[in-house]
Amino acid sequence: MKEIDPTQALALAAIIHQGSFDAAASHLSITPSAVSQRIRALETAVGRPVLRRTRPVQPTETGEAIVRFARKLELLSADLSAELRETKDAPRQRIVIVINGDSLHTWALRALVPVAETLELEILREDQEHSLDLLRSGAAAAAITSVASPVQGCSSSPLGIMRYIPVCTDEFQQRWFVDGATVENLERAPVVVFDRKDDLQDQYLRSRTKRAITPPRHYVPAAQEFAEAIRLGMGWGLLAELELAHDPAAANLTALVPRGHVDVPLYWQQWRHGSSALEAVAEAIRTGAAVLRRAQPQSRKSGGAPGLDFSSTSSHTYDYE
């Protein structure tokens, strides 16, 4: 295989980002014919296709690797430009990262405030189990994910655990779970689900019922509205412990069972050969994720009712183990 020409790799990255040859040509300030020539030369150099001619165009597995190379090249070039430039009015570096909705809603956005003063951030919201697709394709430089095994060319480090508690309103519990969260009641009671990629509620159901069940479900694909749907009594659902701890309205919620939760380990995956800007983002995320390690609940010795006390973020005394 011949050495990859950076201009050809950047042309491929532009096509993937812009969605078409014509849009890439406009972005690069060259003709569509020149873009096509660069892609043909690139495919000749690597000896295989780098694009699927769909609408929008999609990279092949080889193309994904080249797009990642191009994105890393852009970051390193921006680092060099910033180092050589004497003026403080230099354009900000742009970093694209993927964050799951619950992390974004509870802790990650606050963690990124310091780096937002010097960088331009593009945050893509995606479920923690699916975020690696964007990292793998080169669309993002880093991602918060529930997958520990690193994507090729990336490093992976643990952030902590997001604990989710199954909750509902008192009225909902009296209507659907008056004799407890039995398998029969869980099969009948409506559940609130984030979207069709969200498997969290089903994970909890499988852990309780030891079989697949399909209760009625409402899909509410927004973090704030998802919690609001539960508070309004549309169904039960799993809310992040951190969200409950910071939400005064949680006083109106009760746990489905005295002990029950789903723990989701989170990892930070990023390109192994990144840039100083990417490292600054990574450090901000690692610092912010300390709240995941501090907020692990402690078991309560009393065997009281499954009420929840979220009045303090520093002293969690829940009925969970």
MARZABA-515176 format. One line per field, with one value per atom (N, C-alpha, C): atom name; x, y, z; residue in one letter. Coordinates in steps of 0.02 Angstrom, whole numbers, plus 50000, padded with zeros to 5 digits. Atoms other than C-alpha are relative to their C-alpha. Layout:
# MARZABA-515176
atom: (CA ...)
x: (X ...)
y: (Y ...)
z: (Z ...)
res: (A ...)
//
This chain:
# MARZABA-515176
atom: (N CA C N CA C N CA C N CA C N CA C N CA C N CA C N CA C N CA C N CA C N CA C N CA C N CA C N CA C N CA C N CA C N CA C N CA C N CA C N CA C N CA C N CA C N CA C N CA C N CA C N CA C N CA C N CA C N CA C N CA C N CA C N CA C N CA C N CA C N CA C N CA C N CA C N CA C N CA C N CA C N CA C N CA C N CA C N CA C N CA C N CA C N CA C N CA C N CA C N CA C N CA C N CA C N CA C N CA C N CA C N CA C N CA C N CA C N CA C N CA C N CA C N CA C N CA C N CA C N CA C N CA C N CA C N CA C N CA C N CA C N CA C N CA C N CA C N CA C N CA C N CA C N CA C N CA C N CA C N CA C N CA C N CA C N CA C N CA C N CA C N CA C N CA C N CA C N CA C N CA C N CA C N CA C N CA C N CA C N CA C N CA C N CA C N CA C N CA C N CA C N CA C N CA C N CA C N CA C N CA C N CA C N CA C N CA C N CA C N CA C N CA C N CA C N CA C N CA C N CA C N CA C N CA C N CA C N CA C N CA C N CA C N CA C N CA C N CA C N CA C N CA C N CA C N CA C N CA C N CA C N CA C N CA C N CA C N CA C N CA C N CA C N CA C N CA C N CA C N CA C N CA C N CA C N CA C N CA C N CA C N CA C N CA C N CA C N CA C N CA C N CA C N CA C N CA C N CA C N CA C N CA C N CA C N CA C N CA C N CA C N CA C N CA C N CA C N CA C N CA C N CA C N CA C N CA C N CA C N CA C N CA C N CA C N CA C N CA C N CA C N CA C N CA C N CA C N CA C N CA C N CA C N CA C N CA C N CA C N CA C N CA C N CA C N CA C N CA C N CA C N CA C N CA C N CA C N CA C N CA C N CA C N CA C N CA C N CA C N CA C N CA C N CA C N CA C N CA C N CA C N CA C N CA C N CA C N CA C N CA C N CA C N CA C N CA C N CA C N CA C N CA C N CA C N CA C N CA C N CA C N CA C N CA C N CA C N CA C N CA C N CA C N CA C N CA C N CA C N CA C N CA C N CA C N CA C N CA C N CA C N CA C N CA C N CA C N CA C N CA C N CA C N CA C N CA C N CA C N CA C N CA C N CA C N CA C N CA C N CA C N CA C N CA C N CA C N CA C N CA C N CA C N CA C N CA C N CA C N CA C N CA C N CA C N CA C N CA C N CA C N CA C N CA C N CA C N CA C N CA C N CA C N CA C N CA C N CA C N CA C N CA C N CA C N CA C N CA C N CA C N CA C N CA C N CA C N CA C N CA C N CA C N CA C N CA C N CA C N CA C N CA C N CA C N CA C N CA C N CA C N CA C N CA C N CA C N CA C N CA C N CA C N CA C N CA C N CA C N CA C N CA C N CA C N CA C N CA C N CA C N CA C N CA C N CA C N CA C N CA C N CA C N CA C N CA C N CA C N CA C N CA C)
x: (50042 50000 50043 49963 50062 49986 50010 50081 49937 50062 49917 50015 49993 49910 49952 50045 49842 49943 50054 49745 49945 50050 49657 49960 50034 49617 49953 50042 49549 49940 50056 49442 49948 50046 49366 49962 50032 49333 49948 50047 49249 49937 50059 49135 49955 50039 49082 49965 50028 49054 49946 50047 48965 49944 50053 48866 49999 49999 48908 50065 49940 49047 49995 50009 48974 50009 49994 48959 50073 49930 49137 50042 49963 49200 49992 50013 49118 50037 49966 49190 50076 49928 49366 50022 49987 49351 50036 49974 49392 49940 50055 49289 49980 50020 49186 50043 49956 49296 50065 49937 49451 49989 50015 49366 49997 50005 49325 50069 49932 49504 50039 49965 49570 49976 50027 49454 50023 49976 49501 50073 49929 49685 50009 49997 49655 49982 50020 49565 50053 49944 49708 50057 49944 49834 49988 50015 49745 49978 50018 49688 49931 50069 49505 49955 50046 49349 50003 50002 49340 49931 50067 49160 49947 50060 48988 49959 50035 48896 49925 50070 48736 49982 50022 48636 49976 49934 48716 50054 49946 48880 50025 49976 48953 50070 49933 49133 49999 49988 49188 50041 49958 49286 50069 49937 49445 49992 50014 49367 49996 50005 49328 50069 49932 49511 50034 49969 49564 49968 50033 49433 50028 49970 49501 50069 49934 49676 49994 50009 49613 49979 50023 49525 50059 49942 49682 50049 49956 49783 49975 50029 49664 50014 49987 49684 50073 49929 49874 50020 49986 49879 49976 50026 49770 50045 49952 49889 50061 49940 50037 49986 50018 49948 49994 50008 49903 50067 49934 50083 50040 49961 50154 49970 50035 50023 50012 49985 50067 49938 50059 49896 49955 50047 49769 49932 50064 49629 49995 50000 49665 49934 50062 49514 50005 50002 49462 50002 50001 49496 49931 50065 49339 50010 49995 49321 49929 50065 49177 50003 50003 49131 49929 50066 48987 49987 50018 48897 49929 50067 48748 49956 50045 48594 50001 50002 48595 50063 49938 48778 49998 50004 48748 49953 50051 48596 50020 49986 48674 50070 49933 48863 50048 49947 48958 50001 50002 48899 50036 49966 48956 50076 49929 49123 50036 49969 49154 50004 50000 49129 50070 49934 49315 50031 49969 49370 49959 50042 49224 50024 49974 49316 50053 49946 49454 49988 50012 49383 49930 50067 49235 49978 50022 49139 49938 50061 49016 49984 50019 48925 49944 50050 48832 49969 50033 48702 49983 50014 48694 50001 50001 48654 50069 49932 48808 50018 49985 48791 50011 49996 48789 50049 49957 48911 50063 49938 49058 49993 50008 48983 50025 49977 49018 50076 49928 49193 50035 49971 49229 50000 50006 49170 50043 49960 49281 49959 50043 49132 50015 49983 49192 50069 49933 49360 50000 50003 49301 49927 50068 49149 49997 50017 49074 49958 50031 49022 49997 50003 48973 50043 49958 49094 50073 49932 49264 50052 49951 49352 50009 49990 49432 49991 50003 49393 50071 49933 49542 50026 49970 49659 49981 50023 49580 50024 49986 49617 49934 50060 49488 50018 49988 49483 49934 50063 49349 49986 50021 49250 49965 50039 49137 49936 50063 48963 49941 50065 48795 49951 50050 48667 49930 50069 48485 49951 50049 48338 49932 50067 48167 49950 50045 48039 49934 50065 47859 49968 50035 47734 49964 50038 47642 49934 50064 47479 50007 49989 47551 50013 49986 47617 49936 50062 47447 49954 50042 47363 50026 49972 47483 50039 49957 47592 49977 50025 47479 50022 49976 47532 50072 49930 47712 50015 49978 47813 50010 49997 47771 50009 49992 47804 49936 50065 47619 49987 50011 47610 50047 49952 47768 49981 50021 47695 49941 50059 47539 50012 49992 47604 50038 49964 47654 50070 49931 47840 50020 49975 47925 50070 49937 48068 50025 49972 48186 49989 50012 48187 50010 49998 48196 50070 49934 48383 50009 49994 48354 49980 50012 48372 50001 49989 48389 49941 50059 48211 49993 50004 48215 50053 49949 48378 49973 50028 48291 49945 50054 48139 50027 49971 48246 50031 49970 48337 49947 50054 48171 49959 50048 48069 50034 49962 48206 49972 50026 48112 49980 50018 48068 49925 50070 47905 49993 50012 47826 49942 50053 47728 49985 50013 47643 50055 49945 47773 49988 50002 47784 50071 49934 47934 50004 49991 47994 50074 49928 48162 50032 49967 48219 50009 49985 48303 49952 50043 48201 49927 50069 48036 49989 50004 48074 49985 50012 48085 49932 50065 47932 49943 50052 47830 49991 50005 47870 49966 50030 47826 49926 50071 47661 49959 50036 47617 49985 50012 47626 50025 49972 47727 50057 49941 47873 50061 49939 48053 50061 49937 48235 50030 49968 48309 50068 49932 48492 49998 49995 48533 50020 49978 48621 49942 50056 48466 49951 50046 48357 50028 49969 48481 49996 50001 48473 49930 50067 48286 49952 50047 48169 49935 50063 48021 50005 49992 48095 49965 50035 48007 49932 50065 47849 50007 49988 47929 50016 49985 47946 50031 49967 48050 49950 50044 47966 50008 49985 48051 50049 49953 48151 50072 49931 48311 49997 50000 48337 50033 49967 48445 50033 49958 48540 50062 49937 48723 50029 49970 48800 50070 49932 48990 50012 49985 49050 50075 49930 49213 50009 49982 49300 50046 49958 49364 50017 49978 49467 50055 49946 49587 50065 49938 49753 50050 49954 49853 49957 50044 49751 50038 49968 49802 49995 50004 49825 49929 50070 49647 49958 50038 49577 50019 49979 49681 49969 50031 49610 49927 50069 49433 49998 49998 49479 50011 49986 49549 49939 50061 49391 49947 50049 49282 50019 49977 49387 49989 50011 49378 49926 50071 49191 49970 50026 49165 50014 49987 49229 49934 50065 49047 49970 50025 49009 50030 49967 49132 49980 50019 49077 49927 50072 48890 49973 50026 48880 49962 50042 48739 50024 49984 48761 49936 50058 48645 49976 50028 48528 49983 50010 48517 49926 50070 48334 49964 50038 48207 49936 50060 48085 49971 50033 47975 50048 49953 48055 49995 50002 48036 50070 49936 48175 50013 49981 48268 50057 49949 48361 50014 49992 48375 50073 49929 48565 50040 49957 48694 50062 49939 48829 49988 50015 48740 49941 50052 48643 49983 50021 48543 49938 50055 48438 49994 50012 48363 50028 49970 48483 50066 49936 48631 50042)
y: (49940 50000 50062 49938 50173 50043 49953 50312 50041 49963 50401 50074 49929 50576 50037 49964 50695 50037 49963 50798 49952 50049 50640 49977 50020 50587 50055 49945 50760 50008 49998 50753 49948 50052 50589 50022 49977 50663 50054 49947 50813 49972 50033 50701 49969 50032 50603 50052 49949 50759 50041 49957 50859 49960 50042 50712 49988 50010 50726 50028 49976 50759 50075 49929 50928 50043 49962 50987 50001 50004 50928 50047 49956 51022 50073 49932 51182 50014 49992 51155 50008 49998 51128 50053 49948 51267 49973 50030 51150 49975 50024 51075 49929 50069 50916 49949 50044 50841 49987 50008 50872 49954 50044 50788 49927 50068 50635 49972 50022 50627 49980 50016 50629 49933 50062 50488 49940 50055 50382 49985 50010 50409 49967 50029 50365 49925 50071 50202 49960 50034 50159 49987 50005 50190 49944 50050 50079 49933 50062 49951 49973 50022 49946 50062 49942 50056 50032 49963 50190 50029 49971 50244 49951 50032 50168 50056 49946 50271 49999 49996 50285 50074 49931 50440 50005 49970 50508 49945 50048 50425 49976 50030 50309 49972 50029 50255 49925 50071 50075 49994 50008 50000 50032 49967 50057 50075 49929 50227 50030 49976 50243 50012 49993 50216 50062 49942 50349 50065 49941 50472 50016 49988 50448 50031 49971 50483 50073 49930 50642 50044 49960 50702 50012 49991 50672 50050 49954 50765 50072 49933 50913 50025 49980 50915 50019 49986 50906 50064 49939 51042 50061 49944 51152 50014 49991 51121 50039 49966 51174 50073 49931 51328 50043 49963 51380 50015 49991 51356 50053 49953 51459 50069 49936 51596 50041 49957 51744 50035 49964 51825 49956 50036 51776 49994 50001 51801 49944 50056 51637 49962 50039 51531 49942 50054 51404 49933 50069 51220 49970 50033 51117 49927 50069 50953 49970 50034 50831 49940 50056 50713 49974 50032 50593 49989 50008 50596 49973 50026 50494 50051 49949 50594 50008 49995 50553 50033 49968 50602 50075 49931 50761 50039 49967 50801 50008 49999 50767 50026 49980 50799 50023 49988 50806 50071 49931 50976 50048 49957 51060 49988 50016 50969 50034 49972 51044 50076 49926 51226 50030 49969 51261 49998 50004 51199 50038 49962 51289 50072 49932 51450 50008 49996 51407 49957 50045 51272 50008 50004 51251 49928 50068 51097 49984 50026 50996 49935 50057 50873 49962 50043 50729 49957 50040 50646 49932 50068 50458 49955 50049 50311 49972 50023 50247 49935 50064 50077 50007 49990 50152 50056 49943 50298 49981 50019 50197 49999 49997 50194 50066 49934 50381 50007 49998 50359 49958 50046 50214 50031 49971 50310 50062 49940 50459 50063 49941 50574 50036 49970 50604 49977 50015 50608 49962 50033 50538 49987 50018 50462 49973 50034 50416 49940 50062 50235 49950 50053 50082 49940 50054 49975 50012 49992 49946 49988 50018 49867 50057 49941 50008 49985 50002 50040 50002 50001 50012 50072 49934 50160 50046 49960 50220 49972 50022 50211 50002 50003 50171 50004 49995 50222 50006 49999 50197 50068 49937 50348 49989 50012 50272 49964 50037 50199 50047 49966 50277 49949 50044 50199 50026 49983 50197 49966 50024 50177 49996 50004 50112 50035 49959 50239 50013 49979 50294 50045 49960 50407 49955 50039 50353 49976 50018 50355 49943 50053 50247 49934 50061 50123 49970 50024 50112 49969 50026 50080 49935 50057 49955 49951 50043 49887 49996 50000 49884 49938 50062 49704 49984 50008 49732 49997 50002 49734 49928 50070 49555 49996 50010 49481 50018 49986 49493 50075 49928 49676 50037 49969 49722 49989 50015 49641 50044 49960 49750 50075 49929 49917 50036 49962 50049 50021 49980 50091 50055 49945 50248 49981 50018 50216 50061 49940 50347 49998 50010 50283 49925 50071 50119 49970 50026 50104 49988 50003 50117 49930 50068 49944 49998 49998 50002 49970 50027 49967 49925 50072 49798 49960 50033 49756 49987 50008 49786 49948 50049 49686 49929 50067 49538 49977 50019 49543 49981 50014 49538 49939 50051 49419 49937 50057 49305 49977 50016 49309 50066 49940 49433 50013 49980 49527 50066 49941 49667 50041 49957 49788 50058 49939 49941 50051 49953 50075 50065 49933 50261 50020 49978 50328 50076 49928 50500 50016 49994 50542 50067 49940 50691 49992 50016 50681 50033 49965 50814 49977 50021 50761 49927 50069 50578 49997 49998 50615 50030 49969 50727 49951 50050 50586 49953 50043 50478 50038 49960 50619 50012 49990 50643 49936 50062 50461 49962 50036 50403 49928 50067 50252 50001 50003 50192 50001 50001 50207 50006 49995 50210 50069 49934 50378 49995 50001 50412 50025 49980 50423 50074 49929 50589 50047 49957 50662 50004 50001 50609 50041 49964 50682 50075 49928 50853 50025 49982 50853 50004 49994 50924 49962 50036 50843 49926 50071 50673 49979 50016 50685 49968 50029 50635 49931 50065 50475 49947 50056 50305 49944 50057 50151 49944 50057 50002 49946 50052 49885 50028 49975 49910 50000 50003 49857 49984 50012 49871 50057 49949 49962 49966 50023 49946 50044 49964 49996 49998 49996 50055 50030 49972 50072 50042 49954 50216 50004 49996 50230 50059 49947 50370 49971 50024 50316 50059 49946 50434 49975 50017 50430 49998 50010 50366 50055 49946 50496 50062 49943 50650 50065 49935 50829 50030 49969 50947 50022 49980 51009 49940 50060 50832 49977 50019 50796 50046 49953 50952 49980 50023 50888 49937 50063 50716 50013 49985 50790 50031 49969 50895 49947 50053 50740 49956 50042 50636 50036 49962 50775 50002 49997 50793 49933 50067 50605 49978 50018 50604 49995 50003 50632 49930 50068 50457 49953 50041 50383 50019 49977 50490 49982 50004 50463 49929 50068 50275 49993 50003 50240 49948 50047 50152 49966 50038 50017 50028 49978 50065 49939 50058 49947 49988 50009 49979 49967 50034 49876 50036 49959 50020 49999 49995 50067 50027 49981 50100 50073 49929 50288 50024 49974 50393 50067 49937 50534 50028 49972 50640 50073 49931 50797 50022 49983 50789 49960 50035 50746 49971 50022 50714 49940 50056 50584 49961 50040 50453 49940 50055 50333 49967 50031 50232 49927 50072 50059 49958 50037 49989 49971 50031 49877 50000)
z: (50000 50000 50000 50003 49955 50061 49945 50083 49988 50005 50118 49990 50013 50043 50046 49954 50177 49965 50034 50049 49977 50020 49989 50061 49939 50167 50023 49980 50205 49954 50047 50048 50020 49978 50108 50063 49938 50281 49985 50018 50201 49968 50032 50096 50054 49947 50250 50044 49956 50355 49965 50037 50219 49967 50026 50149 49925 50073 49963 49971 50034 49838 49987 50015 49789 50063 49938 49969 50025 49980 50005 49958 50045 49853 50022 49977 49915 50065 49936 50089 49990 50011 50020 49949 50050 49889 49939 50062 49745 49960 50043 49603 50020 49988 49621 49963 50038 49486 50038 49962 49594 50060 49944 49742 49976 50027 49634 49984 50017 49573 50062 49938 49751 50029 49973 49803 49958 50043 49651 50015 49984 49690 50068 49933 49872 49997 50006 49826 49964 50034 49708 50049 49953 49847 50051 49948 49975 49970 50034 49847 50016 49985 49901 50005 49996 49907 50069 49937 50040 50012 49994 50008 49975 50027 49987 49969 50035 49857 50016 49978 49958 50008 49986 50004 50072 50014 50107 49994 50009 50064 50068 49939 50196 49989 50008 50227 50008 49987 50212 50064 49941 50356 49989 50017 50268 50001 50001 50241 50070 49931 50427 50030 49973 50471 49970 50032 50345 50025 49973 50409 50070 49934 50586 49993 50013 50518 49982 50022 50435 50058 49943 50593 50048 49956 50697 49969 50034 50566 50008 49990 50581 50070 49931 50770 50010 49991 50762 49962 50038 50628 50038 49960 50738 50060 49944 50884 49977 50026 50778 49984 50017 50714 50062 49937 50890 50032 49970 50946 49963 50040 50803 49998 50005 50809 50063 49943 50920 50027 49979 50927 50043 49958 51059 49967 50035 50933 49949 50046 50844 50004 49998 50794 50049 49951 50924 49964 50026 50894 50013 49994 50866 50018 49977 50960 50000 50001 50927 50047 49952 51069 50005 49992 51104 50074 49929 51271 50003 49991 51326 50036 49976 51374 50075 49927 51561 50027 49978 51583 49983 50021 51485 50045 49960 51591 50072 49929 51760 50019 49977 51763 49945 50051 51598 49974 50027 51536 50047 49951 51697 49998 50001 51683 49942 50060 51510 50000 49998 51561 49995 50004 51590 49930 50066 51418 49948 50047 51334 49993 50004 51369 49946 50050 51244 49938 50056 51130 49972 50029 51013 50004 49988 51068 49958 50030 50965 50036 49960 51077 49963 50032 50994 50055 49949 51104 49971 50022 51087 50061 49946 51200 50012 49984 51292 49967 50032 51207 49925 50072 51032 49980 50015 51046 49962 50033 50981 49924 50073 50806 49973 50022 50793 50009 49989 50864 49946 50049 50747 49929 50068 50593 49991 50005 50634 50008 49991 50664 50065 49935 50843 50022 49977 50929 50066 49935 51095 50017 49982 51177 50071 49937 51345 49981 50022 51325 50057 49950 51425 49979 50025 51324 50021 49975 51405 49946 50051 51256 49950 50043 51154 49926 50073 50973 49973 50029 50859 49994 50003 50874 50057 49945 51035 50067 49932 51221 50039 49959 51354 50074 49928 51537 50037 49962 51671 50030 49970 51730 50067 49941 51862 49982 50010 51879 50005 49997 51838 50029 49970 51955 49985 50018 51900 50048 49952 52019 49966 50027 51963 50045 49959 52024 49965 50026 52003 50053 49951 52090 50050 49950 52247 49971 50029 52150 49951 50049 52012 50036 49962 52140 50029 49972 52224 49947 50053 52058 49971 50037 51980 50044 49959 52121 50072 49932 52273 50037 49968 52307 49980 50016 52251 49926 50070 52090 49979 50020 52046 49924 50072 51875 49963 50032 51835 49997 50000 51886 49954 50045 51792 49927 50068 51638 49978 50016 51649 50006 49985 51715 49944 50052 51585 50024 49985 51577 49953 50042 51512 49975 50032 51390 49961 50033 51318 49925 50072 51138 49985 50017 51043 50007 49985 51077 50075 49927 51264 50025 49974 51343 50076 49928 51523 50038 49965 51579 49988 50015 51492 50037 49960 51580 50070 49933 51746 50001 50003 51693 49995 50006 51641 50065 49936 51808 50051 49952 51901 49980 50022 51794 49973 50028 51722 49933 50067 51557 49966 50037 51421 50007 49997 51451 49962 50042 51349 50029 49972 51458 49953 50039 51380 50013 49991 51351 49964 50029 51316 49984 50020 51220 50006 49988 51279 49992 50015 51195 50019 49975 51300 50075 49931 51470 50049 49953 51559 49995 50010 51482 50020 49977 51518 50075 49928 51704 50015 49989 51692 49987 50015 51614 50059 49941 51766 50057 49946 51886 49989 50016 51795 50005 49991 51821 49936 50062 51640 50005 49993 51694 50050 49959 51797 49954 50040 51739 50044 49964 51789 49991 50000 51836 50032 49972 51870 50072 49930 52054 50006 49997 52021 49985 50017 51941 50057 49943 52087 50058 49944 52211 49991 50014 52126 49985 50022 52092 50059 49944 52226 49988 50015 52136 50014 49986 52178 50064 49939 52345 49986 50019 52252 49967 50032 52186 50053 49955 52268 49960 50033 52228 49989 50014 52148 50052 49951 52271 50050 49950 52432 49977 50025 52346 49925 50072 52160 49963 50040 52036 49940 50056 51873 49999 50002 51874 49929 50067 51709 50006 49999 51707 49938 50055 51600 49988 50020 51504 49953 50047 51411 49948 50055 51242 49956 50043 51135 49954 50045 50990 50038 49962 51053 49984 50019 50956 49988 50005 50992 49995 50001 51026 50070 49934 51172 50016 49989 51147 50022 49982 51155 50071 49933 51310 50053 49954 51392 50013 49993 51359 50042 49962 51426 50074 49930 51586 50034 49973 51610 50015 49991 51588 50059 49944 51708 50067 49939 51838 50018 49988 51819 50020 49986 51828 50071 49930 52007 50038 49966 52057 49994 50008 51991 50053 49950 52114 50071 49934 52261 50017 49989 52237 50006 49993 52261 50065 49940 52384 50050 49947 52549 50023 49978 52613 50068 49937 52753 50041 49957 52899 50015 49984 52933 49943 50052 52839 49986 50007 52818 49930 50065 52672 49948 50054 52503 49980 50017 52513 49984 50021 52439 50033 49971 52525 49959 50043 52398 50019 49977 52502 50003 49994 52510 49950 50048 52377 50034 49967 52506 50046 49955 52614 49972 50031 52517 50045 49958 52625 49970 50036 52505 50020 49988 52521 49943 50056 52391 50022 49986 52392 49937)
res: (M M M K K K E E E I I I D D D P P P T T T Q Q Q A A A L L L A A A L L L A A A A A A I I I I I I H H H Q Q Q G G G S S S F F F D D D A A A A A A A A A S S S H H H L L L S S S I I I T T T P P P S S S A A A V V V S S S Q Q Q R R R I I I R R R A A A L L L E E E T T T A A A V V V G G G R R R P P P V V V L L L R R R R R R T T T R R R P P P V V V Q Q Q P P P T T T E E E T T T G G G E E E A A A I I I V V V R R R F F F A A A R R R K K K L L L E E E L L L L L L S S S A A A D D D L L L S S S A A A E E E L L L R R R E E E T T T K K K D D D A A A P P P R R R Q Q Q R R R I I I V V V I I I V V V I I I N N N G G G D D D S S S L L L H H H T T T W W W A A A L L L R R R A A A L L L V V V P P P V V V A A A E E E T T T L L L E E E L L L E E E I I I L L L R R R E E E D D D Q Q Q E E E H H H S S S L L L D D D L L L L L L R R R S S S G G G A A A A A A A A A A A A A A A I I I T T T S S S V V V A A A S S S P P P V V V Q Q Q G G G C C C S S S S S S S S S P P P L L L G G G I I I M M M R R R Y Y Y I I I P P P V V V C C C T T T D D D E E E F F F Q Q Q Q Q Q R R R W W W F F F V V V D D D G G G A A A T T T V V V E E E N N N L L L E E E R R R A A A P P P V V V V V V V V V F F F D D D R R R K K K D D D D D D L L L Q Q Q D D D Q Q Q Y Y Y L L L R R R S S S R R R T T T K K K R R R A A A I I I T T T P P P P P P R R R H H H Y Y Y V V V P P P A A A A A A Q Q Q E E E F F F A A A E E E A A A I I I R R R L L L G G G M M M G G G W W W G G G L L L L L L A A A E E E L L L E E E L L L A A A H H H D D D P P P A A A A A A A A A N N N L L L T T T A A A L L L V V V P P P R R R G G G H H H V V V D D D V V V P P P L L L Y Y Y W W W Q Q Q Q Q Q W W W R R R H H H G G G S S S S S S A A A L L L E E E A A A V V V A A A E E E A A A I I I R R R T T T G G G A A A A A A V V V L L L R R R R R R A A A Q Q Q P P P Q Q Q S S S R R R K K K S S S G G G G G G A A A P P P G G G L L L D D D F F F S S S S S S T T T S S S S S S H H H T T T Y Y Y D D D Y Y Y E E E)
//
